[in-house]
Amino acid sequence: MNNERKYILSKEIAGKKLRRMALELVERNYDEPQLVLLGIKDNGVVIADKLANHLKDIFKGEVIVTALTINKKHPAEVIIEPAIDFNNKVVVLIDDVANTGRAMLYSLQPLLQTFPKKIQTAALVARTHKSFPIALDYAGLSISTTLDEHIYVEVLEGEVMGAWMEVL
């Protein structure tokens, strides 16, 4: 790891946070036959895959991971691949960092055109500066930051290497 970066999560701690989030998912959805983990590309999909790996050992139902593509700065178009039927399913919308809530809010568009049983939200790191009305159901780490600070989740070859903060 680069010592110039101000790390707020190491690889090991991020792994423990993801395991705890998976346990919380099971606690709140223990009687569901299926969970759909909808990861926001790119890092949100990695987080969703990691959660799915933890869930396979502790969740009795089926876990489906799918990816959502959105331009976070101009979120007019949302693409879900592979496309699945969200009707009467528990859907967990997942990103690496929840900043303003904008990406998650716009990511809800295709879900609202169907009839999911539940929509839940998750992020490895949650910031306290919300501009949009999105609350997280599951967060690995909640951190207060200034508006000048930005958080990055570092992913390398499908592995969460940690998270760090930078002053812009």
Secondary structure, DSSP 8 states (H G I E B T S, - for coil): --TTSEEEEEHHHHHHHHHHHHHHHHHHHTT-SEEEEEEETTHHHHHHHHHHHHHHHH-SSEEEEEEEEE-SSSTT-EEEES----TT-EEEEEEEEESSSHHHHHHTHHHHTS--SEEEEEEEEEES--SSS---SEEEEEE---TTEEEEEEEETTEEEEEEEEE-
